[in-house]
């Protein structure tokens, strides 16, 4: 999720959403007869919580702001996991890098491309452990940060604008493989964003053109991407996001649906997509900007009535499709109390 979509596009996407996510068939194997990773834990989940906690996250009050490395040092994984667990969630999607390629963990592959973008503290690993200690699964969100000039220094350093894209792919696969090899089974899944910015073959490019460099003659090998993500653990689930309310499968080896619906729309009619991917929906519960990007502003409250959210989760769960709710979070790691309260109420009603 990069930025806020234009209203005209959102209106169009909302209108086509239900048909875009429709799925009826079940297929557990892909091309060469291999099976996908076991996504049964995801199918048995009611809902999860995601947070877009990034280097651009702002504080609610002036006293909470610190530079990124200091912010990472002060972040409490236990407090974060407690907030999520107490809201009744089954899993977490945590944003590792978003608009800026700034990672709250060590990563030699990033340091080789552009020093100063990582931290000494391994907050990702500590968060994964804190979540697992509370019975929460941990999905890691990763964005390559080559999106419309949001991070121009990174775009040029990583090779996005090179005529030959081999250096770009070597760098990105190196980052993913390093993280996968480090965390292994501590990561239960991956959610890769902005795939359309790398793949000019994506069918919706004629509509909103996410590629902002010359991709002539280049094609991402998404199977190699998935190999890198699974190098540390073949049990990790992987999805590749084509964009909000778009359905496009980059590789038959994806394990579950990205499902970025943004709003509680596109109610699934089946557990699986037509390609056999485990269904999934991702809804922005409060802050429509996804990131708490305004300084000295309160955390956003829910956009929807509890009855609406309960009905949506119940309908999705009826066909074993979980819903992830993005919850506003400030720079200090505090999640929106009002949104957490709503989710606790929903959990009680689902019991």
N, C-alpha and C positions, 0 to 999 in steps of 0.2 A: 504494500500500500504506500504509494508515493503521492503525497499531496492530496488535494480534494478535487474530485472530478467535477467538470463543468455541469451545471444543472441540466442543460439540454441533453448531454450524453447520459446523465443519470436517469433522466426520464425515459429515454429510449431503452436503456439497459433494464430498467425495472419492468418495462412493458414486455421485453422478450425473455425475462428471467425464468419464468416457469418452464418454457419449452427448452431453454438452453441447458437446464440441469436435468431434464427428464432422463430416466434410465430404467430399463426393464430386464435386461439379460444378465445372467450370472456366468462369469468365466474366470476361473481361478488360475489358469495356466496361460502363458503367453507363447508366442511363436515356436520356440525350440522345445517346448514341453516342460520347461522349468516352472516351478510354482512361485507365486509371489510370497513375500514375507507374511507371516501370520498377523492379520489385523483384527483378530477376534477381540482383543482387549479394547480396541477403539470402538468396535461395534457394540460392546457391552457397556460403554460409557454413556452417561446421560448428557453431560456437558463439561466443557473445559473452560479455562480462563486464559486469555492471551493478554500480553501487555507490550505496548510499543515504548519500552524504556530505552532511550538512545542518548547519544551525545548531545542531541538537540532538545532533550527534555528540560523543561523549566521548573522552577520551584514555585510553591504556593506563597511563600514568604521570602523576604530578602535575605534572611539569615541562613537559609538552606543551600544557597548556591556555592558550589566549589568547582574548580577545574575538573575535567573528566577523570583524570587519574585519581584525584582525591575523592571525587564522588564515588568511584568504584571502591576505593579503600573503606569508605564509610558505610557502604551498602550492607544491609543485614539479610543474608539468605534465609535465615530462620524466620525473621519477621515477614519476609515476602511469602515464604511457603505457608506460614501460619494463616496469613490473610486468605490465601487461595483455598487451603484445606477447610478453613472454618466457613467458607461460603458454599461448601458442598461440591466443589469441582472434582472431577476425576483425573484431570491432567492439566498441564501447562504448555502453552506455546510461548517461548521467550525469544524476544528479538535480539539477535547477536549483533547485527549490523544492518543499517537501514539506508537512509538518504546519504549519510556520510559513512565511509568505510572506517569506522572507529570501533574496535573490538574490546570488550571488557575482559580480556584474557590475553595471555602470551600467544604469539603466533609468528614464528620465524619466517613463514612464507609471506606474510604481510610486511614484516620488517624489511625483507629483501626488496620489496617493491617500493615502499614509501615508509621510512622510519618515522616513529612518533605516533603511530596509529593504534598501538596496542598498550596493554598494561602489564605490570608485573604480577598483580593478583589475578588468579584464575577464578573470576567470579562465576563464569559459566559452569565450571566443574563443581564449585561449592553449591550453586543453585540446584544443579541436578541431584546432588547428594541430599540436600535438604528436602527436596520434593520427594525423592524416593523414600526417605525416612518417614514421611507422612502418608505413604501409600499413593502418591501422585506420580503419574507417568510424566516424562519430560520430553517435549518436542522442541527442537532448536530451529528457529527461523533464521534464514540467512539471505541477504540481498547483496548482489555483487556491486551495487552502488554506481553503476554506469547508466544513469537515467537523466536525460534531458539537462545535463550540465549541473545537476545538484551538487556534485563533488568533482569539479573539473581537474583539480590536481591529481586526484586518484584516477580519473578516466584516462589521462595521458600517461601516467606512470605505469598503470597496469597493462596498457597496450590496446585499449578500446579503439583508439583512433589510428592505430598502425594499419598500413595497407595489408600486411600479412598478419592475420589474427592468431597465428600459432602461439606467439608469446602471451597474448591475452588468455588463451585457453590453458596454457601451461601454468600460468600464474593462478588462475581461479581454481583449477583442479588441484593445484598444490595446496592451496588454503583449505579446501574442503577435505582433502585426504589427510592433512596434518591434524585437523580437528577430529575427524573420525577415528584416526588411529590413536589419538590421545584418550578420547572419551569412551570409545568402544560401546559396551552395553549400558553405560551411564546415560546415553542418548537413546530414547525409545523411537524417535522419528525425526525426520527433517521436513521443513516446509520452505521450499525455495521460491523466492519471489522474483518478479521482473524478468521472467524467462523471455517474454516477448521483445525485450530490449536487445537480446542476443540472437534472435532467430527470425530472419526476414521471411521465412517460409510459413510462419504462423498465419492462419487464415484471416485474422481480423486486422492485419496491418493496413489494409486499405481504408480502415475506419478511423483509427486514431494514431497510427504511425509512431510506435514507441522507439523504433530504432533511430538513433541520431548520429550515425556514422556510416561510412561506406562499407556495406557488407557484401559487395559484389563477389560472387564466386565462393563465398564462405558458408559453411553449414555446421552448426554445433552437433557434435556427436553426443547426444543425451545419454546414450548407454554408458559412455565413458564417465560422464558426470555422475550417474547413479553408481557406477563401480567405485568411484572415489568416495561417495557418501557412505557406501556400505563396506569400505575397506576395513574398518574397525569392527563392524558387526553386521552380518548379513540379515540379522533380525530387525534392524532399524527400518522403520517405514519411511518411504520417500514419496513426496509429491512435488510436482512442478507447476507453478501457478501461471496460467495464461492471462490473468487479469480479472477484474471484478465482473461477475456474472457472465464470463465466457467459459465455454467448455471446449477444450482442445487438449488432446493427449499427445505429448511430445515423444513419449516412449511407451511401448507396451510393458515396460518393466516398472512403471510407476505402481505404487501399492495402494494409494488411496486418493480420493478426490480433493483438490485444493479447496474448492467450495466457497470462494470469496463472494458471498452474496451481499455483504455490507448491511443489508436490512433483512428483517425476518420475512423473506419472500422465497419463492421457488421451493415449496414444500416437496420433498422427494416422495415418489410413489414406490420406490424399491430400495433395498439395501445397497444395491450395486448399480453402477453406471452401465451403459450398454457395452463398455469395454471390460467390465468385470472389476472396476475399481471400487473399493469400499467407499460408500458415500460419506460426505462430511459437509457441514455448513459453517461458515465463519461470519459472524454478525458483529457490527460495531454497536455496543450497548449504550454508550453515552457520548463521548467526544467524537463528533463526525470528522475531525481532523486526524484521529487515531493517535497522534503524539500530543502530549501536553506542551504545546509550543508557545504559549503566552505566559510571560513572567507575571508574577503577582496576581494570578487569577485562581479562583477556587477550582477544585477538581469537579469535573462535570458529573451531573446526575443522570439517571436513566432517561432515554428518549422515549421509552414505551411504558405502558401500563403493565403491572405484573401479570394480569390476565392474558395479555397479548403474548408475553414471553413464555408463560406457562403453556399456553395452547400450542405455540410454535414448537417448543421442545418436546412436548408430548406427542405431537403429530410426527415429528422426525424420529423420535425414539420408537414409535410404533413399528417402523420398518428398520430398526436398528441402525439409524443414522444419528451420530452425535452432533451437538452444536457447540462451537467455540464462541465465547463472548469476549470481545476486546473491551477491557476495562481501563479507564483513564488512570494514569499513574504519574506522580510528580518525580522530580529529580532525586528526591530522598528515598524513594521506594514505597511511598504510601499510595495505596489504591483507593479509588473512590468509595467512601463508606456507604453512600446511598446505593450505588450499583451492587456492592457486595451484599447489602441488606436485601435488595430485591432478589438476588440469586439464592440467598438462604431461604427466602419465602418460597421460591419456585421449587427448591430441593425438597422442602417439607411436603409440598403438594404432590410431588412426584412419588414420594415414598409410599 
